[in-house]
Amino acid sequence: MAEALSVTSGELKPVSVPLCPLAMASNPEKELLCIFGTGDLGRSLGQRLLQTGYKVVYGSRRPHSCGPLPQGAQVLSHEAAARSTSLIFICVHREHYGFLETLAPQLKGKVLVDLSNNLKKDIYPDTNGEYLQRLVPGAGVVKGLNTLSAWALQNGPLAGKQVYLCGDSGEAKQAVTEMATRLGLSVLDKGCLSAARELEDFPLQLFPAWRLPLCLAVCLTAFFFFYLLIRDVVYAYVEQDKDISFRIMVSLANKVFPIVSLIMLSLCYLPGVLASFIQFYRGTKYSRFPNWLDRWLLCRKQIGLLALGFAFLHVIYTFVIPIRYAVRHKLISRVVDEMKNNKTTPFDFDNTEAWATDSFFALGILGFFLYVLLGLSSLPSVGGALSWREFTFIQSKLGHLTLVICTAHGYIYGWNKFLRLSTYKWWTPPGYMLCLVVPSVVLVLKLLLLLPCVDRSLTRIRQGWERSEPGGGSGETRATEL
């Protein structure tokens, strides 16, 4: 029943009107949430909450001149806004927390979500969340959602994005968890408020998953750059008295990029092969891998994307080579020389060189195509649309095929140079020979894992079977629960 107004004898009187259940269901009362702070983060959070179906009220010290806010949101003084709702987001910097102490009576029993971050680690003796709890001891402080940026709240998809929270009040954390889940976020509870230090350090980390891959890429690039610099440029200057330093910018770089790319691609699949041999040796999948292997396994995606980046550079540099001054000068000089001497370079009618060249380019094009396919499937928007079997097929089966094709691309490049003494300048092998070592080892080990006897045992181990301990009977295995 609801009240309506009727006119009787010139007076307005309330009358009872029955409400349709469907109308009541279609117009549920929206929950009101409060945000302290009208900056970029506060406005973006309010816009996202409004889109999700909440009502939003802002608390501001200047409610009449706080700038544009999301359409549909209210703005009140801090005191009035604090009294209007039980869940309040604190989107202000720590140095401005002082006003919250004066609002302690209004904030008693409220849930305060601290979204603040610092510019540096350990800038304060205590965390922002603990400091806020000390200022307002009667409130339930929850540290969380601080890994969300204003840009992500405005534009980025939040579905499945993981956020962290911690707090001493279980009821407060439950209220924040329900709100975050409604936004589409995946919440991970980190425990008590003492874990706020870890949460506040998360946004200050600079590419933590990329450190090992980047270090690896830089080391490989530096090593092969100076190695080839000595073999090609320094050798020519010392032994042949020729200055070919101009080749450093393009020719030398175009040798380094594919070498690093192929090695890093093989390093994506080497840890998986090593893990398989460890499982086969131990006879179980429930034993932890060494820490170095765990870390290596977790950064394979980053290593693969860097390998793809070096492959892109190799392709671009290859297209640039024909328009270089040195190459154009060499071609023109050869043509002029043949015209002056009235001679023509005979074609190789055995087709050996032609077959090698065409096979080299074909494998390079096909390998780069598969490279790009691997990179695209690693994107969250693409990988999320694939089933686990489809994703595994692309990343594992097509990934190893890519490694085979790119390794064959390198072997064909030097198919007639491996036994030439002139190839080994100062008794050092060319760079492409060195880069073939790691992928060749990976492919050989992978072939060993594909042997029926090994593959059958590995399949049983990954399905939960464990080899029995010594003394439990020779060749016995037992199944464990999934």
PyMOL commands that set and color helices and strands:
alter all, ss='L'
color gray80, all
select helices_A, chain A and resi 21-26+40-52+78-84+94-96+98-102+104-107+128-135+150-154+170-182+193-204+208-239+245-248+251-282+291-298+300-323+325-341+352-377+380-383+388-413+421-423+431-435+437-449+452-462
alter helices_A, ss='H'
color red, helices_A
select strands_A, chain A and resi 2-8+11-17+32-36+55-59+74-76+87-90+111-114+140-144+162-167+186-189+465-467+477-479
alter strands_A, ss='S'
color yellow, strands_A
deselect
rebuild
show_as cartoon
